[in-house]
């Protein structure tokens, strides 16, 4: 497992988040037209959690640490709400399979 404490892994997640327009100043995913699509904080958290899951990473155990990590990554939005959503997602036993589905469909965006 990769840790978000590792600066190189954190940089790769930040890069991927910015490519999906999740970072500050560019919120939303690119649609078929190239225009950003508005995402709620929960939707953005789901995309980020799937990104970390499918690249072999792991989230911190506590929502407060997840929120701090999101701020370090420059993620735009309510980081506390996103941390709560991520905690709920990663605790679901079916999450790894669902994350792969989300990531594979994200390539179409």
C-alpha positions, 0 to 999 in steps of 0.5 A: 500500500502506498501512503499519502504521507509519501510526498511522491505519491501525494504529488501523483494524486495531486496531479491526477486530481488536477487533471480531473479538475478537482483542485482549487480554482478548477472544480468539476470534471471535464465532460465530452464538450471539455467544459467542467461539470459541477460536482458536489463535495460527496461526488468529488470525494468519491472520485478521489477515494476511487483514485487513491484506491485504484493506485494502491494508496490508503487513506488515514484512519481518522476523518480529521487526518483525511480532511488535512490531507485533502487541504494539502492536496489543494482539493476545493470544497468542504474537506470535512464533509468530503472526509466523512464521505471518504471514511464511509466509502473505504469502510464498505467491503464492496468499495474496491470493486466499486472504485475500479468501476468508477475509475474505468468509467472516469476515463470516458470523461 
